[in-house]
Amino acid sequence: MGRKKLRVMLAERAPGETAGTLRALYPDSESELELSVVSTMQTLLATIELVEPEVIFLDLFLGRPDVLNAVRRVHRAAPGIPLIVFADVADKSYAARSISEGAKDYLLRGFMDAHTIERVLRAAFERNTLDGLADLLRDPLTGLYNRDGLATLGTRAMETAMRAGGTLVLVCAIIENYASLRGKLGSRGSEQAIRAAAELIASCFRRSDLVARLGEAQFAALAVDAAEPSAVVLRQRVESHVTIFNRGRHLPGPMELRLSVGYWGANDLRSFAEFLDAVETELRIPEVLPSRGFEPQEKALQRR
């Protein structure tokens, strides 16, 4: 049985320098590469779903006059597929800016030798392998990533952000009254509380963000390309969702979450493991006062 081929989609003007290099790298018809070549943006966008590529190469020349909008359109059409753009040296600034529009990497004509393209494809192969291990990186109860999954994908997201000058916001949460809920609900009911918390937290983030269950009643969400001010917004969003959830009385008692939030920028020298540990450490420090929006309104009124 043959190995699974990596499906590559290439949108390039003629003559095709990139196509020629790829075919020279993989001359054998039984190679690990399955290459589909198109020559217009319209054809690329119309056939992405049909080809189901695992990596896309886009010649920015095809996106003129608005090449950044072209990158955005391709990324929106296939948000989960690595997009590699390439351009003439004179358009290097556009190629670099395309990273912030969804591209994973960029190449320049004249410097696209076999070694460079092979390096980019190797990264795509690694992603392909990682996707095949997705089940090992997820929590079976909630479907969220587990700790290993967050560590693996969070490190990758940080490396990408470092190259592109991006930023990350990490939100950690713990069900503070989980022991009490477990006592009231039993083991089956406590699983219901865990799933409810998982769904609640996940609903506050984008599909492109990483949401994980780190422990029995502990969660984390990594917001990719989130500016520093959004840390406050994300925290308030989670708080608001918890308040609404508790008003609906979905559980015998209120769900009390404690939150900690951290920000990482491209000049931050911490690894992802160190970043996560710092935010988790803050989470484990009891707050003197409850976070606004987390204490049920009825309980707050009873104490006044």
C-alpha positions in Angstrom: 0.0 0.0 0.0 1.5 3.4 -1.1 2.2 6.2 1.3 -0.3 9.0 1.4 0.7 11.8 -1.0 0.9 15.4 0.1 -1.6 17.4 -2.1 -0.1 20.7 -3.2 -2.1 23.4 -5.1 0.0 25.9 -7.0 -1.4 29.1 -8.5 1.4 30.6 -10.7 1.8 32.6 -13.8 3.6 31.1 -16.8 6.4 30.2 -17.1 6.2 28.3 -13.9 9.4 28.5 -11.9 7.9 27.0 -8.8 6.1 24.2 -10.7 9.4 23.4 -12.4 11.3 23.2 -9.1 8.6 21.0 -7.5 8.6 18.6 -10.4 12.4 18.5 -10.4 12.3 17.7 -6.7 9.7 14.9 -7.2 10.3 13.6 -10.7 8.9 10.1 -10.0 5.2 9.6 -10.7 5.0 7.5 -7.5 6.5 10.3 -5.4 5.0 11.7 -2.2 3.7 14.8 -4.0 0.4 15.3 -5.8 0.6 18.7 -7.6 -2.3 20.7 -9.0 -1.4 23.8 -11.0 -3.7 26.7 -11.9 -2.9 30.0 -13.5 -5.6 32.4 -12.2 -7.1 33.5 -8.9 -10.6 32.6 -10.1 -9.6 29.1 -10.9 -7.8 28.7 -7.6 -10.8 29.9 -5.5 -13.2 27.8 -7.6 -11.3 24.5 -7.2 -9.9 24.6 -3.7 -12.7 22.4 -2.3 -12.4 20.0 -5.3 -8.7 19.5 -4.9 -8.7 19.5 -1.1 -5.0 20.6 -0.9 -2.9 20.3 2.2 -0.7 23.3 1.2 -1.3 26.1 -1.2 1.4 28.1 -3.1 0.2 31.5 -4.4 2.0 33.8 -6.8 1.2 37.3 -5.6 1.3 38.5 -9.2 -2.0 36.8 -9.8 -3.6 38.9 -7.1 -2.9 42.3 -8.7 -3.8 45.1 -8.3 -4.8 44.3 -4.6 -2.5 41.4 -3.7 -3.2 41.6 0.1 -6.9 41.2 -0.6 -6.1 38.2 -2.7 -4.3 36.6 0.2 -7.2 37.3 2.5 -9.6 35.7 0.0 -7.6 32.5 -0.3 -7.1 32.3 3.5 -10.9 32.8 4.1 -11.6 30.1 1.5 -9.3 27.6 3.2 -8.5 28.9 6.7 -7.1 25.6 7.9 -4.6 25.1 5.0 -1.1 26.4 5.1 -0.7 29.2 2.5 2.7 30.0 1.1 3.0 33.1 -1.1 5.8 34.1 -3.4 6.6 37.3 -5.3 9.3 39.2 -7.2 12.0 40.8 -5.1 10.5 44.2 -5.8 7.3 43.1 -4.1 9.0 41.8 -1.0 7.1 44.3 1.3 3.8 42.8 0.1 5.0 39.3 0.6 6.1 40.1 4.2 2.8 41.9 4.9 0.8 38.9 3.6 1.8 37.0 6.8 -0.6 39.2 8.7 -3.3 38.4 6.2 -3.2 34.6 6.7 -0.1 33.4 4.9 2.2 31.1 6.8 5.4 31.9 4.9 6.7 33.7 1.8 9.4 33.1 -0.8 11.0 35.5 -3.3 11.6 34.7 -7.0 15.3 34.2 -7.7 15.8 32.7 -4.3 13.3 29.8 -4.7 15.9 27.0 -5.1 15.1 23.4 -4.4 16.5 23.5 -0.9 14.2 26.4 0.1 11.1 24.9 -1.4 11.9 21.6 0.1 12.2 23.3 3.6 8.7 24.8 3.2 7.2 21.5 2.1 8.9 19.7 5.0 7.0 22.0 7.3 3.8 21.1 5.5 4.6 17.4 5.8 5.0 18.0 9.6 1.7 19.7 9.7 0.1 16.8 7.8 1.6 14.3 10.3 0.4 16.4 13.2 -3.2 16.4 11.9 -3.0 12.6 11.7 -2.2 12.6 15.4 -5.2 14.9 16.3 -7.0 12.2 18.3 -4.0 11.9 20.6 -4.0 15.6 21.2 -7.6 15.9 22.2 -9.6 15.3 25.4 -12.1 12.5 24.8 -14.8 14.0 27.1 -14.9 17.5 25.7 -13.3 17.3 22.3 -11.0 20.1 23.2 -7.2 19.8 23.0 -5.5 18.2 25.9 -2.4 19.7 27.6 -0.1 18.0 25.2 -2.2 19.3 22.3 -2.1 22.9 23.6 1.7 22.6 24.2 2.3 21.3 20.7 0.1 23.7 18.8 0.7 26.6 21.1 4.4 26.3 20.5 3.8 26.2 16.7 1.5 29.3 17.0 4.1 31.2 19.0 6.8 30.4 16.4 4.5 31.7 13.6 3.7 34.8 15.6 7.4 35.4 16.3 8.2 35.3 12.5 5.3 37.6 11.6 5.5 40.0 14.6 2.2 38.7 15.9 0.8 38.6 19.4 -1.0 36.0 21.6 -3.5 36.2 24.5 -3.8 33.2 26.8 -6.8 32.8 29.1 -6.8 30.1 31.8 -9.9 29.1 33.8 -10.8 26.8 36.6 -14.1 25.7 38.0 -13.5 27.0 41.5 -16.5 25.2 43.1 -16.0 21.9 41.1 -15.8 19.8 44.3 -19.1 21.2 45.5 -20.8 20.6 42.2 -19.4 17.0 42.0 -20.8 16.3 45.5 -24.2 17.5 44.4 -24.2 16.0 40.9 -22.2 12.8 41.3 -19.7 11.6 38.7 -22.1 11.6 35.7 -23.4 15.1 36.6 -19.9 16.4 37.1 -19.1 15.4 33.5 -22.1 17.5 32.5 -20.6 20.5 34.3 -17.2 19.9 32.6 -18.8 19.7 29.1 -20.9 22.8 29.9 -17.8 24.8 30.9 -15.9 23.6 27.8 -18.7 24.7 25.5 -19.1 28.0 27.3 -15.4 28.8 27.0 -15.1 27.6 23.4 -18.0 29.8 22.4 -16.1 32.9 23.5 -13.3 32.3 21.0 -12.8 32.0 17.2 -12.5 28.7 15.4 -8.9 29.5 14.6 -8.0 29.9 18.4 -6.9 27.0 20.5 -9.1 25.8 23.4 -8.0 23.1 25.7 -8.8 21.1 28.9 -5.7 21.1 31.0 -6.9 19.2 34.0 -10.1 17.8 35.6 -11.8 21.2 35.9 -9.1 23.5 34.3 -9.2 25.0 30.8 -7.2 27.3 28.6 -7.8 29.2 25.4 -5.1 30.7 23.2 -6.2 33.6 21.1 -4.0 33.9 18.0 -3.2 37.4 16.6 -5.0 39.0 19.5 -3.8 42.5 20.4 -3.0 43.3 24.0 -6.3 45.3 24.6 -8.3 42.2 23.6 -7.1 40.5 26.8 -9.6 42.6 28.8 -12.3 42.1 26.2 -11.9 38.3 26.2 -12.0 38.1 30.0 -15.1 40.2 30.1 -16.7 38.0 27.4 -16.1 34.9 29.4 -17.5 36.5 32.5 -20.6 37.6 30.7 -21.2 34.1 29.3 -20.8 32.6 32.8 -23.3 35.1 34.2 -25.9 34.3 31.5 -25.3 30.5 32.0 -25.9 30.8 35.8 -29.1 32.8 35.2 -30.4 29.9 33.2 -29.9 27.5 36.2 -28.5 24.7 34.0 -26.9 23.1 37.1 -28.1 22.7 40.7 -25.7 25.5 41.8 -23.9 28.3 40.0 -20.7 27.6 38.1 -17.9 29.7 39.6 -15.0 30.2 37.3 -11.7 31.9 38.3 -9.7 33.4 35.4 -6.2 34.5 34.7 -5.1 36.2 31.5 -1.6 36.7 29.9 -0.3 38.5 26.9 2.7 37.6 24.7 4.4 39.8 22.1 7.1 39.0 19.5 9.7 40.6 21.8 8.8 38.3 24.6 11.7 35.8 25.1 9.6 33.2 27.0 8.8 29.8 25.5 5.2 28.7 25.2 5.7 26.4 28.2 7.0 29.3 30.3 4.1 31.5 29.1 1.5 28.9 30.0 3.2 28.3 33.4 3.1 32.0 34.3 -0.6 32.3 33.5 -1.4 29.1 35.3 0.5 30.2 38.4 -1.5 33.4 38.5 -4.7 31.2 38.3 -3.7 29.2 41.3 -3.3 32.3 43.5 -6.6 32.9 45.3 -8.2 36.3 44.5 -9.1 38.6 47.4 -12.2 39.6 45.6 -14.2 37.6 43.1 -13.9 38.7 39.4 -16.6 41.0 38.2 -19.4 39.0 36.6 -18.5 35.6 38.1 -20.4 35.7 41.4 -24.1 35.0 40.9 -26.2 38.1 41.4 -28.4 36.4 43.9 -25.5 35.4 46.1 -24.0 38.9 46.0 -27.4 40.3 47.0 -27.7 37.9 49.9 -24.4 39.1 51.3 -25.3 42.8 51.3 
